[in-house]
Amino acid sequence: MVRALLALCLSLPFVLACQGSGVPLYESCSADPCDDAADECFTVAWEVGRDGTMCSLYCSEHSDCPGNSSCYELVGDPRMERVCFQRCDSELDCPADFQCVNAEMGGGVVDAICLPN
């Protein structure tokens, strides 16, 4: 089932979700399904011409996300679901084909997260 979810409340334009099960959390899942640790494979479009996929989990708060990751609400989802994103200090902290991006809310940087290119 594919469902459109608009941006994180952090200025990320939108997210689409699809089911899956093989690729580890916070890795690209466009060709292969996610392993059992992930809830779904998400396609994240965060800038014009910039989008990609990643395996992730739904969450309620940061502590629900394993490892060094953050939980952010998805804008546009009528259920107001939240999803985990891997935190980063630089590109070296992100998987290949991901970029470390400042997450902003209220005009200020609140975090840096890995987003697929």
C-alpha positions as CSV (number, residue, x, y, z in Angstrom):
1,M,0.0,0.0,0.0
2,V,1.4,3.4,-1.0
3,R,0.4,6.4,1.0
4,A,1.5,10.0,0.5
5,L,2.8,11.8,3.5
6,L,3.9,15.5,3.2
7,A,7.1,16.9,4.7
8,L,8.5,16.6,8.1
9,C,7.7,19.7,10.2
10,L,11.3,20.5,9.6
11,S,11.0,21.9,6.1
12,L,11.2,18.5,4.3
13,P,8.7,18.6,1.5
14,F,7.1,15.1,1.6
15,V,7.4,11.4,2.3
16,L,5.8,8.4,0.6
17,A,5.5,5.1,2.3
18,C,5.6,1.5,1.0
19,Q,5.8,-1.9,2.8
20,G,8.9,-4.1,2.8
21,S,11.3,-6.7,4.6
22,G,16.2,-7.2,4.0
23,V,17.8,-3.7,4.0
24,P,19.0,-2.4,7.5
25,L,17.5,0.6,9.2
26,Y,18.4,4.0,7.7
27,E,19.7,2.5,4.4
28,S,18.4,2.9,0.9
29,C,15.6,0.4,0.1
30,S,14.5,1.3,-3.5
31,A,15.5,-2.0,-5.0
32,D,15.3,-4.3,-2.0
33,P,12.7,-4.6,0.9
34,C,13.5,-3.5,4.5
35,D,14.5,-6.1,7.1
36,D,12.2,-6.9,10.0
37,A,13.7,-4.2,12.2
38,A,12.1,-1.5,10.0
39,D,8.4,-0.7,9.7
40,E,8.4,0.5,6.1
41,C,10.5,1.7,3.2
42,F,10.0,5.5,2.8
43,T,10.6,7.6,-0.3
44,V,11.8,11.0,1.0
45,A,11.6,14.0,-1.3
46,W,13.1,16.9,0.6
47,E,14.2,19.4,-2.1
48,V,13.3,19.8,-5.8
49,G,15.1,17.0,-7.6
50,R,16.4,15.4,-4.4
51,D,14.7,12.3,-3.2
52,G,15.5,8.7,-2.3
53,T,14.4,5.8,-0.2
54,M,15.2,4.6,3.3
55,C,14.1,2.0,5.8
56,S,12.8,3.4,9.0
57,L,10.4,3.1,11.9
58,Y,7.3,4.9,13.1
59,C,8.0,6.5,16.5
60,S,6.3,8.7,19.2
61,E,9.5,10.3,20.7
62,H,13.3,10.3,20.1
63,S,13.8,7.4,22.6
64,D,11.7,5.1,20.3
65,C,14.4,5.4,17.6
66,P,17.3,3.0,17.9
67,G,20.9,4.2,17.8
68,N,21.8,7.8,17.1
69,S,18.5,8.8,15.6
70,S,15.6,11.3,15.9
71,C,11.8,11.1,15.7
72,Y,10.0,13.8,13.7
73,E,6.3,14.3,12.8
74,L,5.3,14.0,9.2
75,V,3.2,16.9,7.9
76,G,0.2,16.0,5.7
77,D,-0.4,12.6,7.2
78,P,-4.0,12.7,8.7
79,R,-2.8,10.4,11.5
80,M,0.2,12.7,12.2
81,E,2.6,9.8,12.3
82,R,6.3,10.3,13.3
83,V,9.3,8.6,11.7
84,C,12.9,7.9,12.8
85,F,15.8,9.6,11.0
86,Q,19.5,8.9,11.6
87,R,21.4,11.8,13.2
88,C,24.7,13.1,11.8
89,D,27.5,15.5,12.3
90,S,28.8,15.2,8.7
91,E,28.4,13.2,5.5
92,L,30.7,10.5,7.0
93,D,28.0,9.6,9.5
94,C,25.5,8.8,6.8
95,P,25.1,5.8,4.5
96,A,26.4,6.0,0.9
97,D,24.1,8.1,-1.3
98,F,22.8,10.0,1.8
99,Q,23.4,13.6,2.8
100,C,23.7,15.2,6.3
101,V,21.1,17.9,6.3
102,N,20.3,20.5,8.9
103,A,16.7,20.0,10.2
104,E,15.1,23.4,10.9
105,M,12.0,24.3,12.9
106,G,10.8,27.8,13.8
107,G,13.6,29.3,11.8
108,G,16.4,27.6,13.7
109,V,18.5,24.4,13.3
110,V,17.3,21.8,15.7
111,D,19.2,18.8,14.5
112,A,21.1,17.3,11.6
113,I,19.8,14.1,9.9
114,C,20.7,11.8,7.1
115,L,18.5,12.1,4.1
116,P,18.7,10.0,0.9
117,N,19.8,11.7,-2.3
